Amino acid sequence: MISIASDHRGVELKKEVMELLKQKKIAVRDLGPETSEVSVDYPDYALKVAISVANGKTERGIVICHSGIGVSVTANKVKGVRAALCQTVEQAELSRLHTDANVLALPAGFISKDLAKQIVAKWLETAFEGGRHERRLNEIKKFEDGKK
């Protein structure tokens, strides 16, 4: 299952991404907001997704705001989350191959809906490569655990 949320500026792209996930028969947990008519604070929604992933309630998450920066910074504050802001298909692939990104951040104001769907599709289909990248992720985990 994938959790997804946005701020008010990402609602329309969130709906498009949710439709793609449903077409791919992937269970989706929409953590809000439902409308773009009311301004909301991106940290509230990015944290909902990040905590859902960190607690194992969902396998991965997608967060969306205008630039993608705010939601990615926020999600990365949660221990165990590896959020990657991706604006290209190649970045999405590398985020999975090399960093096992479990949260994808998308910039609604900087990419088309079609490109966003391509990014999400690549991110979903790409597995973590392991090997030397596993060692590097272990270094991050040590730091998160206060052992480095």
ROZA-603030 format. One record per residue (C-alpha): residue in one letter; chain; x, y, z. Coordinates in nm, 4 decimals, decimal comma. Layout:
<rs>
  res  chain        xx        yy        zz
    A      A         X         Y         Z
...
</rs>
This chain:
<rs>
  res  chain        xx        yy        zz
    M      A    0,0000    0,0000    0,0000
    I      A    0,1115    0,3525   -0,0771
    S      A    0,0168    0,6587    0,1245
    I      A   -0,0158    0,9895   -0,0567
    A      A   -0,0714    1,3500    0,0472
    S      A   -0,0140    1,7004   -0,0779
    D      A   -0,0637    2,0594    0,0137
    H      A   -0,3343    2,2659   -0,1562
    R      A   -0,1115    2,3338   -0,4582
    G      A   -0,0552    1,9630   -0,5171
    V      A   -0,4122    1,8339   -0,4948
    E      A   -0,4734    1,8146   -0,8699
    L      A   -0,1493    1,6256   -0,9348
    K      A   -0,2250    1,3998   -0,6381
    K      A   -0,5554    1,3027   -0,8005
    E      A   -0,3758    1,2166   -1,1263
    V      A   -0,1172    1,0058   -0,9429
    M      A   -0,3889    0,8276   -0,7447
    E      A   -0,5646    0,7379   -1,0692
    L      A   -0,2399    0,5891   -1,2033
    L      A   -0,1950    0,3852   -0,8852
    K      A   -0,5501    0,2554   -0,9092
    Q      A   -0,4930    0,1591   -1,2751
    K      A   -0,1878   -0,0366   -1,1611
    K      A   -0,4033   -0,2062   -0,8945
    I      A   -0,1959   -0,0569   -0,6131
    A      A   -0,3794    0,0160   -0,2897
    V      A   -0,3694    0,3854   -0,2026
    R      A   -0,4226    0,5603    0,1282
    D      A   -0,5108    0,9269    0,0670
    L      A   -0,4019    1,1328    0,3665
    G      A   -0,5372    1,4604    0,2296
    P      A   -0,6292    1,7228    0,1640
    E      A   -0,9412    1,6656   -0,0435
    T      A   -0,9603    2,0112   -0,1990
    S      A   -0,7313    2,2843   -0,3214
    E      A   -0,9773    2,5536   -0,2185
    V      A   -0,8332    2,5986    0,1310
    S      A   -0,4674    2,6775    0,1950
    V      A   -0,2999    2,4126    0,4108
    D      A    0,0488    2,3696    0,5559
    Y      A    0,2627    2,1140    0,3730
    P      A    0,4402    1,9852    0,6890
    D      A    0,1112    1,8540    0,8289
    Y      A    0,0540    1,6354    0,5246
    A      A    0,4135    1,5349    0,4534
    L      A    0,4461    1,4161    0,8132
    K      A    0,1317    1,2035    0,7858
    V      A    0,2841    1,0158    0,4928
    A      A    0,6330    0,9917    0,6419
    I      A    0,5037    0,8589    0,9737
    S      A    0,2816    0,6088    0,7924
    V      A    0,5864    0,4755    0,6067
    A      A    0,8163    0,4811    0,9105
    N      A    0,5590    0,2935    1,1210
    G      A    0,5085    0,0312    0,8498
    K      A    0,1423    0,1162    0,7915
    T      A    0,2252    0,1724    0,4256
    E      A    0,5205    0,0387    0,2269
    R      A    0,5971    0,3646    0,0503
    G      A    0,4657    0,7171    0,0247
    I      A    0,4254    1,0035   -0,2187
    V      A    0,4215    1,3686   -0,1119
    I      A    0,3458    1,6664   -0,3337
    C      A    0,3724    2,0435   -0,3025
    H      A    0,4431    2,3260   -0,5463
    S      A    0,8238    2,2868   -0,5468
    G      A    0,8516    1,9454   -0,3811
    I      A    1,1201    2,0908   -0,1566
    G      A    0,9112    2,1547    0,1534
    V      A    0,7538    1,8107    0,1576
    S      A    1,0862    1,6360    0,0952
    V      A    1,2634    1,8279    0,3721
    T      A    0,9762    1,7562    0,6106
    A      A    0,9488    1,3855    0,5278
    N      A    1,3232    1,3397    0,5750
    K      A    1,2934    1,4572    0,9363
    V      A    1,1210    1,1286    1,0225
    K      A    1,3595    0,8510    1,1245
    G      A    1,3710    0,5726    0,8677
    V      A    1,2344    0,7808    0,5837
    R      A    1,4383    0,8313    0,2694
    A      A    1,2462    1,0887    0,0688
    A      A    1,3691    1,1814   -0,2779
    L      A    1,2593    1,4875   -0,4718
    C      A    1,2435    1,3755   -0,8338
    Q      A    1,1859    1,5850   -1,1437
    T      A    1,3042    1,3302   -1,4015
    V      A    1,2455    0,9619   -1,4677
    E      A    1,6184    0,8966   -1,4250
    Q      A    1,6183    1,0567   -1,0796
    A      A    1,3240    0,8368   -0,9801
    E      A    1,5091    0,5262   -1,0951
    L      A    1,8295    0,6239   -0,9141
    S      A    1,6382    0,7123   -0,5987
    R      A    1,5260    0,3514   -0,5779
    L      A    1,8408    0,1808   -0,7118
    H      A    2,0891    0,3659   -0,4920
    T      A    1,9027    0,5018   -0,1887
    D      A    1,6013    0,2719   -0,1624
    A      A    1,3833    0,5841   -0,1413
    N      A    1,0635    0,4955    0,0389
    V      A    0,9002    0,8357   -0,0133
    L      A    0,8777    1,0143   -0,3473
    A      A    0,8425    1,3933   -0,3463
    L      A    0,6963    1,5581   -0,6537
    P      A    0,6960    1,9278   -0,7541
    A      A    0,3468    2,0022   -0,8882
    G      A    0,4542    2,3427   -1,0154
    F      A    0,7549    2,2260   -1,2144
    I      A    0,6582    1,9073   -1,3985
    S      A    0,3670    1,8084   -1,6199
    K      A    0,1080    1,5572   -1,5090
    D      A    0,2303    1,3173   -1,7770
    L      A    0,5905    1,3418   -1,6595
    A      A    0,4787    1,2967   -1,2989
    K      A    0,3048    0,9729   -1,3941
    Q      A    0,6170    0,8504   -1,5754
    I      A    0,8258    0,9336   -1,2680
    V      A    0,5861    0,7491   -1,0376
    A      A    0,5730    0,4455   -1,2681
    K      A    0,9533    0,4190   -1,2825
    W      A    0,9821    0,4693   -0,9053
    L      A    0,7314    0,1909   -0,8432
    E      A    0,8914   -0,0610   -1,0792
    T      A    1,2523   -0,0078   -0,9713
    A      A    1,3999   -0,2260   -0,6982
    F      A    1,6840   -0,1372   -0,4630
    E      A    2,0195   -0,2488   -0,6034
    G      A    2,1837   -0,3301   -0,2707
    G      A    2,5577   -0,4020   -0,2671
    R      A    2,7695   -0,0956   -0,1999
    H      A    2,4499    0,1082   -0,1644
    E      A    2,3400   -0,1087    0,1293
    R      A    2,6623   -0,0190    0,3091
    R      A    2,5941    0,3507    0,2538
    L      A    2,2389    0,3248    0,3816
    N      A    2,3709    0,1485    0,6909
    E      A    2,5890    0,4544    0,7575
    I      A    2,2787    0,6729    0,7513
    K      A    2,0953    0,4307    0,9812
    K      A    2,3861    0,4387    1,2288
    F      A    2,3619    0,8165    1,2400
    E      A    1,9840    0,8034    1,2863
    D      A    2,0338    0,5581    1,5719
    G      A    2,2906    0,7861    1,7385
    K      A    2,5764    0,5412    1,6813
    K      A    2,7882    0,7607    1,4580
</rs>
